[in-house]
Amino acid sequence: MSATLYLIPTTLGECDLNAVLPEKNNIITNKLRHFIVEDVRTARRFLRKVDRQFPIDDCSFFELNQHTTPEQISKYLQPMAQGNDMGIISEAGCPAIADPGADIVAIAQRENYKVVPLVGPSSILLALMGSGFNGQSFAFVGYLPIDAHERAKALKRLESRAVAERQTQLFIETPYRNMKMLEDIVKNCQSNTLLCIAVDITLDTEEIKTKTVGEWKKQYPDLSKRPCIFAIFKG
């Protein structure tokens, strides 16, 4: 029987696993012994939360991040060639969404392995659900340019797309640069453009608020070092 690649979601922050992940995920994860992960320490910590008795010392871990070479990636599915199921564990949320796990999934698809995405929290979709914006036409564009001039052009381009296509535009920033991102949005977008800020999704400190850019300008929320999704739309 062909091996299966499971995409294993994790929490979006420190919270109870049972509050955001189905029991079926734990049952499947407990059977796996080969994992592709963004960070081994984080993955080991997650597996201990799944089961305190999880036999971590019997597991093999393949690290997948911005430093992983294509040559390394091409060899990561070797356990599957030997008939072993494998799991991909992201740092937070769903694997292969805004992280390098998609490269592994693409290889698995080419090799005709079965790919099974498990249910779990996606900050992108949860932010969209809570925004009140168009959920039938939307785009997640990842990170915007760091350069101020290029970022301004990107924001105006997204704003124009939101108007022309009535399409929700979602993007993220490194948590320690969230406040600068908010300042740039307010500076470069029209005052009547709608901006949703979704922060600490699924955590006790979660906040999802939609206001016009003009309204946000009057009072900035504290977004420092907090995982955040930004979304803009034109009503």
SULFEN-V273963 format. One record per residue. RES is the residue in three letters. D_FIRST is the distance of its C-alpha to the first C-alpha in whole Angstrom. Layout:
RES/D_FIRST
RES/D_FIRST
This chain:
MET/0
SER/4
ALA/6
THR/9
LEU/13
TYR/15
LEU/19
ILE/21
PRO/25
THR/28
THR/31
LEU/34
GLY/36
GLU/37
CYS/37
ASP/35
LEU/31
ASN/31
ALA/34
VAL/31
LEU/28
PRO/26
GLU/25
LYS/21
ASN/21
ASN/22
ILE/20
ILE/17
THR/19
ASN/20
LYS/16
LEU/16
ARG/17
HIS/17
PHE/19
ILE/21
VAL/25
GLU/28
ASP/30
VAL/29
ARG/32
THR/31
ALA/27
ARG/28
ARG/31
PHE/29
LEU/26
ARG/29
LYS/30
VAL/27
ASP/27
ARG/30
GLN/28
PHE/25
PRO/25
ILE/25
ASP/26
ASP/23
CYS/21
SER/21
PHE/23
PHE/23
GLU/26
LEU/26
ASN/30
GLN/33
HIS/33
THR/30
THR/30
PRO/28
GLU/27
GLN/26
ILE/23
SER/22
LYS/20
TYR/19
LEU/16
GLN/15
PRO/14
MET/11
ALA/11
GLN/11
GLY/7
ASN/10
ASP/10
MET/14
GLY/17
ILE/20
ILE/23
SER/26
GLU/30
ALA/31
GLY/29
CYS/26
PRO/24
ALA/25
ILE/28
ALA/31
ASP/29
PRO/27
GLY/24
ALA/24
ASP/24
ILE/20
VAL/19
ALA/20
ILE/18
ALA/15
GLN/16
ARG/17
GLU/14
ASN/12
TYR/10
LYS/10
VAL/14
VAL/15
PRO/19
LEU/20
VAL/24
GLY/27
PRO/30
SER/31
SER/35
ILE/35
LEU/34
LEU/36
ALA/39
LEU/39
MET/39
GLY/42
SER/44
GLY/45
PHE/44
ASN/43
GLY/39
GLN/38
SER/39
PHE/39
ALA/38
PHE/37
VAL/38
GLY/37
TYR/40
LEU/44
PRO/46
ILE/47
ASP/51
ALA/53
HIS/54
GLU/50
ARG/49
ALA/52
LYS/51
ALA/48
LEU/49
LYS/51
ARG/49
LEU/46
GLU/49
SER/50
ARG/47
ALA/47
VAL/50
ALA/49
GLU/46
ARG/46
GLN/43
THR/42
GLN/42
LEU/40
PHE/40
ILE/40
GLU/42
THR/42
PRO/44
TYR/47
ARG/48
ASN/47
MET/51
LYS/52
MET/49
LEU/51
GLU/54
ASP/53
ILE/52
VAL/55
LYS/57
ASN/55
CYS/54
GLN/57
SER/58
ASN/57
THR/53
LEU/51
LEU/49
CYS/47
ILE/46
ALA/43
VAL/43
ASP/41
ILE/39
THR/38
LEU/40
ASP/43
THR/45
GLU/43
GLU/46
ILE/45
LYS/48
THR/49
LYS/53
THR/55
VAL/55
GLY/59
GLU/58
TRP/56
LYS/58
LYS/61
GLN/58
TYR/55
PRO/53
ASP/52
LEU/49
SER/49
LYS/46
ARG/44
PRO/41
CYS/42
ILE/41
PHE/44
ALA/44
ILE/47
PHE/47
LYS/51
GLY/52
